[in-house]
Amino acid sequence: MPNIVLTRIDNRLIHGQVATQWASSVNGNLILVANDKVANDTFRQSLMDMAAPSFCQTRYFTLEKTINVIHKASDAQKIIIMCDSPEDVLTLVEGGVPIKKVNIGNMHMAEGKRQVATVVAVDDKDVDAFKKLVELGVELEIRKVPSESSEDVQKLFKK
């Protein structure tokens, strides 16, 4: 079973907060970005590599590749999975990736979305994915950085 120490939704994927605070707080040593676009974007990968902490390796996999290879991970790998949407996390969970908890860190405001927490904006598609994750037994947490307390996840489901 892969040693997943954090699964986080953050539109920015790897950036300063992940690098400096989350990776060290969960003792991660591998940041796996599960994202179909980024998996084929070497320029964006190189920018994220610069933000990654020196003690973490990085991998950039499509959702399908993540599902297919995650179970081959070494026990020594303490994996942080980064996704940019709840739909991507749902795809991973439905594909057999053993995610038990999801940290919701940053979901930018965009057309058709509504602000529900300090740094979280959702649309109906996001809400549906979150509901399904909860039905599948996945715990949700809204928290920007490890030093802050969690926000009420019920905010996600209010219209």
N, C-alpha and C positions, 0 to 999 in steps of 0.2 A: 504494500500500500504506500503511495507517495506521501511524503512528509510535507503537507501543505500547512504552512504556519500563518498565512494571511491570504485572503482573497479580497481584493479591493476594486471598487468601481471608481474610476477617476478619468474624466475626459482627457486629462493631460498625460495619463499613463505614467511614465517615469519622469519625475521632476524633483525639485529640491526637497519638498516635504517627505516624499517616499524615501529619497536617498538618505536624508539626514536623520529623520525621526522614526519612520515606520520600520525600515529595514533593521536598524539596531534594536528597536524595542521588541521585535519578535525574533531576533537573532537569525534573520534570513541570510542565506549565502547564495541564493539564485533568484533573480527576478525574471519571471516568465511573462512576457507580454503576449496575451492570447488575443490576436486581432488580425482579421483577414487583410486589411489594407496595409498595416504596418509590416506584416510579414514579408511584403514585397517592396518595401520602401527603404532602401539602404541609407538614404540621406537622413530620414527621420530616425532610423535606428542609430546612426552615428551621433546625432544630437542627444538622444536618450542615453547612449553609452557614456557621454561626457557628464551627465547628471547622476549616473549610478555610482554608489559608493564603491571604493576600491576593494572592499571585502565581498562584493557580490558579483557573480557572473551574470550575464544577461542572455536571454534567448527570446527570439521573436518568431512565434509560431502562428499558423492559421488555427482557427478553432478546431478544424478536423484533425490537424496534426497533433494538437494538444491532447485531444481525446484519444488518439491512436498511440501516443508515446508516453503519456504521463505515468502509466503503470510500470514503465521500465526505469523510472527514476531510482537512483541510489538512496538508501536510507540516510546517507550523510548529507544529501541535498535538502536544505530547509527552504522550501519553495514559497515565494510570494507570487501569486498569480494576479496580474493586472489586466482588467478589462475596461472598456470605455462605456459599456451599457449593461443594464440588467438583462436584456435579451441575449447578449453574448454569454453571460454567466448561466442563464437558463439553458442555453444550448450545451454548455459544458456539463452541467449537472445531468441533463437528460441523456447525454452521451456517456455517462458513467464516471465522470471525474468526481471523486469523493469530497465535495465541498460541503462543509457543515455550517459555516458562518460566512457572511459577506459584510465587509465594511464598506459603507457607502460614503465616499469622500467628497466627490465633486462632480456634479452634473450641471453643466452650464445652462443658463437660461437661453431659450431659443424660441422662434415663432411656434406657437401651438403648445408651449409648455407653461406650467404654472409653478411659481416658487412655493415650495412646501417646507423648506428648512433653510438654515443659514446659507448653505452653498449647494442646495439640491433643488433642481427644477425638473418636473416630470410631465409627461403626457399620458394619455390613456394606455398606450402600448407599454410604457414603462411600468405603470401601475399593474397591468395584467401580468407582466413578467414577475414583478415582486410578489403578487398574490400566489402565482404558481410556485415560486420558490418556497414560500412559506408552507404551501400545501405539501411540498416535497420534503418538508422537515428542515429547511435551511433557516438558520437564525439570521436576522438582519440587524445591522447596527449603523446608525448615522453618526459618524465621528470624523472630524477633519484631521486632527492630529492625536497621537496617543495621550498627550497630557490633558486634553479636554475631556469632559464627560460626554456621554452619548446623548443625542437628542431623541425625542419620542418617535419611534418608527411608525406609530399610527398616523403621523402627519402625512406619510406617503399615500395613504388610502383615502384621504379626505378630498372631496371634489369641490 
